[in-house]
Amino acid sequence: PKPQNPKTPKPLIMSIWKQDRYDDWVSLGVVGESGVGKTSVVYRYKENVFSFSKVPTIQIDRVKKVLMHEGKRIELWISDTGGQEKFHSVVKSTFKTSDVVIVMYSIDEQSSLDQCKFWIDSVRDAKDVPMILVGNKSDSKERRVVSTESGMSYAEEN
């Protein structure tokens, strides 16, 4: 073997890879209309902090959370998508790499639930993956217009 020069640095990519080992990974897509609170839910889960930020997501923001499950290190990659119509075509590409998709609506906005049909159909057109329908903003009970029963019924029908 050829002796290494002690001043030669180790390749950066290799040292990063060794630190980032995992047993498995899961990709989760979060979709829905703009303003339903997708980013707030993602960051609440990742950082355990509620953000009052109203800055819309531009296209896709990917975040990683490492979980331990039954002694295994699992990397959860969450794709937080922009709900604005101009990003719909870019967001649809997210479904192809997702293992599961959360379709989110706001309980204080009936139109956001009505638009879930678009997202559900878009996911089905891209890939056959499990989907979860989530009604967000449960802290806004006084402004609630979509009942729990309506959300559950919608999920069963679609």
MARRO-221766 format. One record per residue: residue in one letter; x, y, z of N, C-alpha, C, O in turn; residue number from 0. Coordinates in Angstrom, 3 decimals, always signed. Example, Ala and Ser with C-alpha at 12.3 -4.5 7.8 and 13.67 -1.06 7.14 Angstrom:
% MARRO-221766
A;+13.190;-5.690;+7.800;+12.300;-4.500;+7.800;+13.200;-3.300;+7.800;+14.236;-3.319;+8.465;0 $
S;+12.850;-2.250;+7.080;+13.670;-1.060;+7.140;+12.900;+0.030;+7.870;+13.409;+1.138;+8.039;1 $
***
This chain:
% MARRO-221766
P;+0.823;-1.197;+0.000;+0.000;+0.000;+0.000;+0.863;+1.255;+0.000;+1.952;+1.300;+0.571;0 $
K;+0.343;+2.231;-0.642;+1.026;+3.501;-0.769;+0.871;+4.307;+0.526;-0.251;+4.465;+1.006;1 $
P;+1.951;+4.816;+1.098;+1.824;+5.603;+2.333;+1.106;+6.923;+2.053;+1.312;+7.556;+1.018;2 $
Q;+0.252;+7.321;+3.013;-0.475;+8.576;+2.854;+0.304;+9.715;+3.475;+0.952;+9.559;+4.510;3 $
N;+0.229;+10.834;+2.839;+0.806;+12.052;+3.373;-0.066;+12.487;+4.550;-1.268;+12.679;+4.371;4 $
P;+0.499;+12.647;+5.745;-0.314;+13.021;+6.906;-0.990;+14.376;+6.760;-1.943;+14.674;+7.479;5 $
K;-0.505;+15.198;+5.836;-1.105;+16.517;+5.640;-2.276;+16.465;+4.656;-2.993;+17.454;+4.505;6 $
T;-2.476;+15.346;+3.997;-3.576;+15.227;+3.047;-4.883;+15.068;+3.817;-5.044;+14.116;+4.581;7 $
P;-5.813;+15.996;+3.619;-7.072;+15.890;+4.362;-7.912;+14.729;+3.838;-7.833;+14.362;+2.666;8 $
K;-8.725;+14.155;+4.743;-9.658;+13.104;+4.338;-10.737;+13.741;+3.474;-11.102;+14.899;+3.679;9 $
P;-11.238;+12.994;+2.520;-12.314;+13.564;+1.693;-13.505;+13.949;+2.560;-13.951;+13.162;+3.396;10 $
L;-14.016;+15.153;+2.362;-15.124;+15.671;+3.150;-16.360;+14.806;+3.000;-17.038;+14.524;+3.988;11 $
I;-16.662;+14.384;+1.797;-17.869;+13.603;+1.546;-17.853;+12.306;+2.343;-18.898;+11.879;+2.835;12 $
M;-16.711;+11.678;+2.480;-16.609;+10.430;+3.217;-16.850;+10.663;+4.706;-17.540;+9.870;+5.347;13 $
S;-16.295;+11.734;+5.263;-16.478;+11.974;+6.691;-17.938;+12.331;+6.984;-18.456;+11.961;+8.038;14 $
I;-18.602;+13.034;+6.083;-20.021;+13.350;+6.265;-20.831;+12.065;+6.189;-21.722;+11.846;+7.010;15 $
W;-20.532;+11.213;+5.214;-21.275;+9.972;+5.041;-21.147;+9.092;+6.274;-22.135;+8.499;+6.708;16 $
K;-19.966;+8.994;+6.841;-19.763;+8.144;+8.013;-20.563;+8.645;+9.207;-21.031;+7.843;+10.015;17 $
Q;-20.727;+9.953;+9.331;-21.499;+10.506;+10.441;-22.992;+10.361;+10.202;-23.771;+10.372;+11.154;18 $
D;-23.398;+10.227;+8.962;-24.810;+10.229;+8.615;-25.369;+8.845;+8.324;-26.301;+8.722;+7.530;19 $
R;-24.847;+7.832;+8.921;-25.356;+6.485;+8.675;-26.736;+6.319;+9.294;-27.038;+6.883;+10.346;20 $
Y;-27.557;+5.541;+8.624;-28.896;+5.259;+9.105;-29.277;+3.853;+8.666;-28.683;+3.293;+7.745;21 $
D;-30.272;+3.294;+9.335;-30.727;+1.950;+9.001;-31.791;+1.961;+7.914;-31.872;+1.031;+7.112;22 $
D;-32.602;+3.006;+7.886;-33.650;+3.116;+6.885;-34.067;+4.577;+6.777;-33.733;+5.392;+7.637;23 $
W;-34.787;+4.899;+5.731;-35.286;+6.259;+5.593;-36.684;+6.219;+4.996;-37.048;+5.287;+4.279;24 $
V;-37.458;+7.249;+5.307;-38.832;+7.367;+4.840;-39.009;+8.780;+4.305;-38.541;+9.747;+4.907;25 $
S;-39.688;+8.890;+3.173;-39.959;+10.190;+2.578;-41.452;+10.499;+2.722;-42.306;+9.707;+2.325;26 $
L;-41.744;+11.656;+3.294;-43.118;+12.078;+3.564;-43.380;+13.389;+2.833;-42.627;+14.349;+2.996;27 $
G;-44.431;+13.440;+2.036;-44.823;+14.673;+1.365;-46.010;+15.292;+2.081;-46.918;+14.576;+2.505;28 $
V;-46.018;+16.614;+2.223;-47.131;+17.328;+2.848;-47.661;+18.312;+1.819;-46.944;+19.211;+1.378;29 $
V;-48.933;+18.136;+1.436;-49.521;+18.978;+0.397;-50.850;+19.551;+0.860;-51.445;+19.078;+1.828;30 $
G;-51.298;+20.565;+0.161;-52.567;+21.222;+0.449;-52.494;+22.647;-0.063;-51.455;+23.111;-0.533;31 $
E;-53.617;+23.324;+0.041;-53.685;+24.698;-0.444;-52.796;+25.622;+0.381;-52.435;+25.313;+1.517;32 $
S;-52.458;+26.739;-0.202;-51.643;+27.743;+0.477;-52.386;+28.252;+1.713;-53.585;+28.527;+1.658;33 $
G;-51.667;+28.372;+2.819;-52.239;+28.951;+4.028;-52.928;+27.982;+4.968;-53.504;+28.412;+5.968;34 $
V;-52.890;+26.668;+4.678;-53.556;+25.719;+5.579;-52.698;+25.361;+6.779;-53.183;+24.719;+7.711;35 $
G;-51.425;+25.766;+6.777;-50.565;+25.547;+7.930;-49.599;+24.389;+7.809;-49.141;+23.855;+8.819;36 $
K;-49.282;+23.992;+6.586;-48.355;+22.861;+6.370;-46.998;+23.121;+7.023;-46.485;+22.267;+7.746;37 $
T;-46.426;+24.276;+6.775;-45.105;+24.602;+7.308;-45.128;+24.650;+8.833;-44.192;+24.175;+9.477;38 $
S;-46.168;+25.210;+9.412;-46.271;+25.275;+10.876;-46.290;+23.880;+11.483;-45.643;+23.640;+12.502;39 $
V;-47.021;+22.963;+10.871;-47.094;+21.590;+11.388;-45.741;+20.894;+11.248;-45.288;+20.221;+12.174;40 $
V;-45.095;+21.055;+10.086;-43.795;+20.411;+9.863;-42.771;+20.900;+10.880;-42.069;+20.088;+11.484;41 $
Y;-42.677;+22.196;+11.077;-41.680;+22.720;+12.012;-42.056;+22.469;+13.466;-41.176;+22.350;+14.318;42 $
R;-43.324;+22.390;+13.755;-43.739;+22.015;+15.113;-43.263;+20.591;+15.402;-42.770;+20.305;+16.493;43 $
Y;-43.413;+19.706;+14.424;-42.967;+18.325;+14.600;-41.447;+18.224;+14.683;-40.907;+17.541;+15.553;44 $
K;-40.765;+18.912;+13.771;-39.304;+18.799;+13.716;-38.621;+19.457;+14.912;-37.734;+18.859;+15.522;45 $
E;-39.022;+20.673;+15.252;-38.329;+21.462;+16.278;-39.080;+21.541;+17.612;-38.534;+22.027;+18.602;46 $
N;-40.327;+21.065;+17.639;-41.197;+21.167;+18.812;-41.387;+22.625;+19.231;-41.423;+22.948;+20.418;47 $
V;-41.506;+23.497;+18.226;-41.722;+24.925;+18.443;-42.813;+25.372;+17.481;-42.793;+25.007;+16.305;48 $
F;-43.762;+26.156;+17.970;-44.791;+26.687;+17.084;-44.314;+28.002;+16.491;-43.838;+28.882;+17.208;49 $
S;-44.444;+28.129;+15.186;-44.021;+29.348;+14.502;-45.246;+30.108;+14.015;-46.152;+29.523;+13.421;50 $
F;-45.271;+31.400;+14.266;-46.352;+32.245;+13.782;-46.021;+32.838;+12.413;-46.718;+33.730;+11.930;51 $
S;-44.960;+32.340;+11.799;-44.505;+32.855;+10.514;-45.589;+32.699;+9.457;-46.230;+31.653;+9.359;52 $
K;-45.782;+33.731;+8.683;-46.766;+33.709;+7.602;-46.084;+33.719;+6.239;-46.726;+33.995;+5.226;53 $
V;-44.790;+33.420;+6.207;-44.053;+33.427;+4.945;-44.391;+32.149;+4.171;-44.161;+31.050;+4.676;54 $
P;-44.928;+32.273;+2.962;-45.299;+31.070;+2.207;-44.072;+30.297;+1.727;-43.028;+30.875;+1.425;55 $
T;-44.228;+28.983;+1.666;-43.157;+28.130;+1.140;-43.086;+28.313;-0.365;-44.109;+28.295;-1.050;56 $
I;-41.892;+28.487;-0.870;-41.676;+28.618;-2.303;-41.268;+27.242;-2.831;-40.208;+26.720;-2.485;57 $
Q;-42.105;+26.681;-3.652;-41.919;+25.358;-4.244;-41.875;+24.276;-3.173;-42.926;+23.843;-2.699;58 $
I;-40.670;+23.826;-2.776;-40.552;+22.718;-1.828;-39.430;+23.011;-0.830;-38.346;+23.452;-1.212;59 $
D;-39.702;+22.765;+0.437;-38.685;+22.865;+1.478;-38.567;+21.479;+2.103;-39.554;+20.935;+2.598;60 $
R;-37.365;+20.904;+2.082;-37.156;+19.561;+2.639;-36.461;+19.665;+3.980;-35.460;+20.367;+4.123;61 $
V;-37.000;+18.964;+4.956;-36.393;+18.920;+6.277;-36.187;+17.462;+6.679;-36.893;+16.568;+6.213;62 $
K;-35.210;+17.245;+7.549;-34.882;+15.892;+7.991;-35.028;+15.805;+9.501;-34.625;+16.710;+10.233;63 $
K;-35.606;+14.710;+9.952;-35.673;+14.418;+11.383;-35.225;+12.971;+11.549;-35.684;+12.083;+10.831;64 $
V;-34.330;+12.746;+12.496;-33.823;+11.405;+12.768;-34.616;+10.814;+13.928;-34.764;+11.439;+14.979;65 $
L;-35.117;+9.613;+13.723;-35.919;+8.918;+14.718;-35.249;+7.602;+15.089;-34.547;+7.004;+14.273;66 $
M;-35.463;+7.162;+16.300;-35.034;+5.828;+16.702;-36.297;+4.990;+16.855;-37.234;+5.378;+17.553;67 $
H;-36.309;+3.835;+16.196;-37.455;+2.935;+16.274;-36.946;+1.511;+16.380;-36.283;+1.008;+15.472;68 $
E;-37.260;+0.865;+17.491;-36.840;-0.512;+17.740;-35.333;-0.681;+17.554;-34.869;-1.658;+16.966;69 $
G;-34.579;+0.295;+18.070;-33.123;+0.233;+18.014;-32.520;+0.598;+16.675;-31.307;+0.483;+16.496;70 $
K;-33.335;+1.034;+15.733;-32.834;+1.406;+14.411;-32.940;+2.912;+14.218;-33.872;+3.560;+14.694;71 $
R;-31.947;+3.448;+13.501;-31.913;+4.882;+13.190;-32.636;+5.089;+11.861;-32.216;+4.575;+10.825;72 $
I;-33.718;+5.843;+11.908;-34.542;+6.103;+10.737;-34.452;+7.587;+10.406;-34.652;+8.438;+11.273;73 $
E;-34.151;+7.890;+9.152;-34.177;+9.286;+8.704;-35.523;+9.546;+8.029;-35.882;+8.894;+7.049;74 $
L;-36.246;+10.502;+8.572;-37.520;+10.915;+8.012;-37.288;+12.200;+7.233;-36.928;+13.226;+7.811;75 $
W;-37.491;+12.145;+5.934;-37.361;+13.313;+5.067;-38.758;+13.829;+4.790;-39.589;+13.111;+4.234;76 $
I;-39.024;+15.073;+5.172;-40.342;+15.677;+4.984;-40.243;+16.756;+3.922;-39.434;+17.678;+4.026;77 $
S;-41.080;+16.627;+2.896;-41.150;+17.640;+1.842;-42.354;+18.526;+2.116;-43.499;+18.118;+1.922;78 $
D;-42.083;+19.735;+2.566;-43.110;+20.743;+2.835;-43.292;+21.518;+1.541;-42.367;+22.184;+1.076;79 $
T;-44.470;+21.435;+0.964;-44.674;+21.983;-0.376;-45.446;+23.294;-0.360;-46.264;+23.543;+0.525;80 $
G;-45.170;+24.125;-1.355;-45.908;+25.366;-1.539;-47.265;+25.066;-2.153;-47.356;+24.301;-3.113;81 $
G;-48.315;+25.657;-1.611;-49.663;+25.364;-2.101;-50.154;+26.288;-3.203;-51.234;+26.079;-3.753;82 $
Q;-49.362;+27.321;-3.532;-49.804;+28.255;-4.559;-49.911;+27.545;-5.915;-49.108;+26.666;-6.228;83 $
E;-50.884;+27.925;-6.693;-51.146;+27.263;-7.974;-49.938;+27.267;-8.904;-49.732;+26.312;-9.652;84 $
K;-49.138;+28.328;-8.865;-47.986;+28.404;-9.775;-46.938;+27.330;-9.485;-46.077;+27.073;-10.327;85 $
F;-46.994;+26.693;-8.301;-46.029;+25.650;-7.948;-46.588;+24.242;-8.112;-45.872;+23.276;-7.846;86 $
H;-47.819;+24.092;-8.532;-48.442;+22.774;-8.597;-47.641;+21.768;-9.417;-47.498;+20.618;-9.002;87 $
S;-47.119;+22.171;-10.563;-46.387;+21.204;-11.400;-45.084;+20.755;-10.733;-44.698;+19.592;-10.850;88 $
V;-44.410;+21.662;-10.040;-43.170;+21.310;-9.344;-43.481;+20.403;-8.152;-42.769;+19.432;-7.896;89 $
V;-44.537;+20.727;-7.442;-44.921;+19.963;-6.259;-45.295;+18.529;-6.635;-45.017;+17.599;-5.878;90 $
K;-45.916;+18.346;-7.785;-46.333;+17.004;-8.209;-45.151;+16.051;-8.323;-45.316;+14.845;-8.138;91 $
S;-43.974;+16.562;-8.621;-42.796;+15.694;-8.717;-42.420;+15.102;-7.355;-41.754;+14.068;-7.293;92 $
T;-42.839;+15.746;-6.274;-42.567;+15.267;-4.921;-43.234;+13.917;-4.669;-42.688;+13.079;-3.952;93 $
F;-44.399;+13.705;-5.251;-45.151;+12.480;-5.002;-44.406;+11.240;-5.470;-44.554;+10.164;-4.890;94 $
K;-43.617;+11.388;-6.502;-42.910;+10.240;-7.081;-41.867;+9.660;-6.124;-41.521;+8.483;-6.223;95 $
T;-41.372;+10.470;-5.210;-40.359;+9.993;-4.264;-40.915;+9.813;-2.853;-40.174;+9.443;-1.942;96 $
S;-42.195;+10.068;-2.663;-42.787;+9.972;-1.325;-43.252;+8.552;-1.028;-43.773;+7.854;-1.898;97 $
D;-43.050;+8.143;+0.223;-43.556;+6.852;+0.693;-44.962;+6.989;+1.256;-45.728;+6.026;+1.280;98 $
V;-45.292;+8.180;+1.702;-46.619;+8.507;+2.221;-46.834;+10.006;+2.017;-45.879;+10.783;+2.023;99 $
V;-48.093;+10.404;+1.835;-48.403;+11.822;+1.620;-49.499;+12.248;+2.594;-50.518;+11.574;+2.745;100 $
I;-49.264;+13.378;+3.248;-50.296;+14.005;+4.073;-50.962;+15.075;+3.226;-50.296;+15.968;+2.702;101 $
V;-52.287;+14.981;+3.093;-53.074;+15.995;+2.393;-53.750;+16.811;+3.498;-54.542;+16.287;+4.282;102 $
M;-53.422;+18.100;+3.541;-53.860;+18.941;+4.660;-54.859;+20.002;+4.211;-54.746;+20.582;+3.131;103 $
Y;-55.846;+20.234;+5.087;-56.798;+21.327;+4.879;-56.926;+22.088;+6.195;-56.483;+21.617;+7.242;104 $
S;-57.534;+23.264;+6.130;-57.748;+24.080;+7.319;-59.203;+23.953;+7.749;-60.110;+24.112;+6.931;105 $
I;-59.431;+23.666;+9.027;-60.805;+23.492;+9.503;-61.604;+24.796;+9.486;-62.823;+24.780;+9.653;106 $
D;-60.920;+25.921;+9.285;-61.641;+27.196;+9.244;-61.842;+27.707;+7.812;-62.143;+28.881;+7.596;107 $
E;-61.670;+26.805;+6.844;-61.823;+27.206;+5.439;-62.338;+26.023;+4.609;-61.569;+25.135;+4.241;108 $
Q;-63.627;+26.018;+4.321;-64.258;+24.923;+3.571;-63.599;+24.708;+2.214;-63.447;+23.567;+1.778;109 $
S;-63.208;+25.780;+1.546;-62.611;+25.639;+0.208;-61.305;+24.844;+0.243;-60.950;+24.190;-0.738;110 $
S;-60.585;+24.899;+1.376;-59.336;+24.128;+1.463;-59.628;+22.630;+1.496;-58.847;+21.838;+0.967;111 $
L;-60.742;+22.232;+2.110;-61.149;+20.818;+2.074;-61.620;+20.449;+0.677;-61.292;+19.373;+0.176;112 $
D;-62.383;+21.328;+0.046;-62.863;+21.062;-1.315;-61.699;+20.856;-2.274;-61.790;+20.024;-3.178;113 $
Q;-60.607;+21.595;-2.098;-59.440;+21.482;-2.978;-58.618;+20.217;-2.721;-57.738;+19.887;-3.517;114 $
C;-58.884;+19.518;-1.647;-58.145;+18.278;-1.364;-58.341;+17.257;-2.472;-57.465;+16.423;-2.702;115 $
K;-59.469;+17.308;-3.161;-59.717;+16.382;-4.280;-58.632;+16.549;-5.341;-58.148;+15.562;-5.894;116 $
F;-58.246;+17.798;-5.628;-57.177;+18.048;-6.589;-55.886;+17.374;-6.138;-55.212;+16.716;-6.931;117 $
W;-55.541;+17.542;-4.848;-54.289;+16.982;-4.334;-54.339;+15.458;-4.305;-53.359;+14.799;-4.654;118 $
I;-55.455;+14.902;-3.896;-55.601;+13.441;-3.854;-55.458;+12.858;-5.252;-54.748;+11.872;-5.450;119 $
D;-56.140;+13.473;-6.227;-56.043;+12.993;-7.615;-54.621;+13.146;-8.154;-54.137;+12.271;-8.872;120 $
S;-53.956;+14.236;-7.819;-52.585;+14.467;-8.280;-51.634;+13.416;-7.720;-50.749;+12.931;-8.426;121 $
V;-51.817;+13.069;-6.457;-50.972;+12.033;-5.852;-51.226;+10.699;-6.541;-50.286;+9.994;-6.906;122 $
R;-52.492;+10.357;-6.717;-52.840;+9.072;-7.364;-52.323;+8.990;-8.792;-51.935;+7.916;-9.252;123 $
D;-52.312;+10.116;-9.497;-51.793;+10.129;-10.869;-50.290;+9.856;-10.902;-49.781;+9.298;-11.874;124 $
A;-49.585;+10.245;-9.850;-48.127;+10.105;-9.814;-47.675;+8.757;-9.276;-46.731;+8.161;-9.796;125 $
K;-48.344;+8.275;-8.237;-47.848;+7.076;-7.558;-48.926;+6.539;-6.619;-49.728;+7.301;-6.078;126 $
D;-48.935;+5.251;-6.437;-49.864;+4.630;-5.499;-49.197;+4.589;-4.121;-48.417;+3.683;-3.826;127 $
V;-49.509;+5.568;-3.293;-48.932;+5.642;-1.948;-50.050;+5.875;-0.939;-51.102;+6.411;-1.288;128 $
P;-49.826;+5.476;+0.307;-50.815;+5.786;+1.350;-50.926;+7.295;+1.538;-49.937;+8.023;+1.458;129 $
M;-52.150;+7.744;+1.790;-52.398;+9.160;+2.053;-53.152;+9.302;+3.367;-53.950;+8.447;+3.751;130 $
I;-52.873;+10.409;+4.041;-53.541;+10.733;+5.297;-54.145;+12.124;+5.129;-53.439;+13.066;+4.768;131 $
L;-55.445;+12.260;+5.388;-56.107;+13.561;+5.338;-56.058;+14.172;+6.739;-56.488;+13.551;+7.711;132 $
V;-55.531;+15.396;+6.833;-55.359;+16.058;+8.132;-56.063;+17.406;+8.120;-55.815;+18.244;+7.253;133 $
G;-56.952;+17.604;+9.100;-57.577;+18.906;+9.324;-56.728;+19.685;+10.305;-56.519;+19.242;+11.434;134 $
N;-56.243;+20.829;+9.893;-55.324;+21.628;+10.706;-56.040;+22.846;+11.299;-57.161;+23.179;+10.916;135 $
K;-55.372;+23.482;+12.224;-55.823;+24.705;+12.920;-56.923;+24.393;+13.929;-57.894;+25.140;+14.050;136 $
S;-56.768;+23.296;+14.647;-57.760;+22.924;+15.659;-57.798;+23.920;+16.817;-58.724;+23.898;+17.627;137 $
D;-56.795;+24.790;+16.893;-56.803;+25.838;+17.911;-57.758;+26.972;+17.545;-57.985;+27.876;+18.350;138 $
S;-58.323;+26.928;+16.325;-59.249;+27.966;+15.845;-60.686;+27.476;+15.917;-61.457;+27.687;+14.980;139 $
K;-61.059;+26.828;+17.010;-62.386;+26.210;+17.123;-63.521;+27.209;+16.937;-64.577;+26.859;+16.410;140 $
E;-63.311;+28.447;+17.367;-64.365;+29.448;+17.227;-64.608;+29.836;+15.763;-65.677;+30.346;+15.427;141 $
R;-63.632;+29.600;+14.903;-63.768;+29.914;+13.469;-64.013;+28.663;+12.628;-64.041;+28.738;+11.400;142 $
R;-64.188;+27.524;+13.277;-64.337;+26.238;+12.591;-65.575;+26.248;+11.683;-66.670;+26.623;+12.103;143 $
V;-65.372;+25.830;+10.431;-66.489;+25.676;+9.496;-66.565;+24.242;+8.961;-67.588;+23.843;+8.405;144 $
V;-65.491;+23.468;+9.126;-65.480;+22.070;+8.691;-65.509;+21.208;+9.952;-64.570;+21.228;+10.747;145 $
S;-66.584;+20.459;+10.125;-66.698;+19.609;+11.313;-65.785;+18.390;+11.187;-65.368;+18.016;+10.091;146 $
T;-65.491;+17.792;+12.312;-64.690;+16.563;+12.318;-65.388;+15.497;+11.483;-64.745;+14.773;+10.723;147 $
E;-66.702;+15.407;+11.629;-67.482;+14.414;+10.885;-67.377;+14.651;+9.374;-67.273;+13.695;+8.606;148 $
S;-67.404;+15.921;+8.944;-67.274;+16.234;+7.511;-65.912;+15.815;+6.988;-65.808;+15.259;+5.895;149 $
G;-64.874;+16.078;+7.758;-63.522;+15.687;+7.362;-63.382;+14.185;+7.265;-62.794;+13.672;+6.312;150 $
M;-63.920;+13.470;+8.251;-63.841;+12.009;+8.240;-64.639;+11.420;+7.081;-64.199;+10.471;+6.431;151 $
S;-65.798;+11.982;+6.832;-66.633;+11.519;+5.717;-65.917;+11.749;+4.385;-65.921;+10.882;+3.511;152 $
Y;-65.305;+12.920;+4.240;-64.559;+13.240;+3.017;-63.410;+12.246;+2.802;-63.168;+11.790;+1.684;153 $
A;-62.716;+11.924;+3.884;-61.596;+10.974;+3.789;-62.094;+9.603;+3.349;-61.458;+8.961;+2.512;154 $
E;-63.201;+9.146;+3.888;-63.736;+7.834;+3.518;-64.211;+7.792;+2.062;-64.062;+6.773;+1.388;155 $
E;-64.778;+8.894;+1.585;-65.280;+8.951;+0.205;-64.158;+9.035;-0.819;-64.325;+8.619;-1.965;156 $
N;-63.025;+9.567;-0.411;-61.940;+9.776;-1.370;-60.785;+8.844;-1.086;-59.778;+8.876;-1.794;157 $
***
